[in-house]
């Protein structure tokens, strides 16, 4: 109860412990809801009905009236660009609001081969993260997009420092907080150590749910 007034704040200033993954979800949700002009709050009246487990329910108010049959008949919400003005008129009549004058684009054109971004033919990439699932997901995604790239993984900063002794990487993706039974180097600490050991040609991309951009920039 005492934490309810701060429930949408981050409960952890750092995640360099074994208790990762808590304290940031509600904060991110609140920020996203605010950006979309909506409201998010805790339903104080909710009770799960389970003894000693009252549970919690959060409510999102979109501040928009529900859609009516007039708005969705004939799939009006999915009409093409030419019907945008009709959809806009229906929406205005039902909602009492005004849609922006930007044409509705349902199926944007697919970029031609000339417009597509060309990836480098060969890159050596190191992904440093303590989460095994994230490492495997990252590696599999990159291999599908760039089969010729050489992908390596490290579960912590100490391992990354050992790998760079024998390998030279073009890009290093560095997580900030990596947990283990023993205290591990932070991503910024690992980055600073890499730069001090002469790893200057690699592009290091810092990764974190927290705002640690300044720390990574200072580390190099």
Secondary structure as GFF3:
##gff-version 3
##sequence-region A 1 220
A	DSSP	three_ten_helix	4	6	.	.	.	ID=ss1
A	DSSP	alpha_helix	25	35	.	.	.	ID=ss2
A	DSSP	beta_strand	39	42	.	.	.	ID=ss3
A	DSSP	beta_strand	58	61	.	.	.	ID=ss4
A	DSSP	alpha_helix	69	72	.	.	.	ID=ss5
A	DSSP	three_ten_helix	73	78	.	.	.	ID=ss6
A	DSSP	three_ten_helix	81	83	.	.	.	ID=ss7
A	DSSP	alpha_helix	84	95	.	.	.	ID=ss8
A	DSSP	beta_strand	124	128	.	.	.	ID=ss9
A	DSSP	alpha_helix	132	145	.	.	.	ID=ss10
A	DSSP	beta_strand	150	154	.	.	.	ID=ss11
A	DSSP	alpha_helix	157	163	.	.	.	ID=ss12
A	DSSP	beta_strand	171	175	.	.	.	ID=ss13
A	DSSP	alpha_helix	187	196	.	.	.	ID=ss14
A	DSSP	beta_strand	203	207	.	.	.	ID=ss15
A	DSSP	alpha_helix	213	219	.	.	.	ID=ss16
###
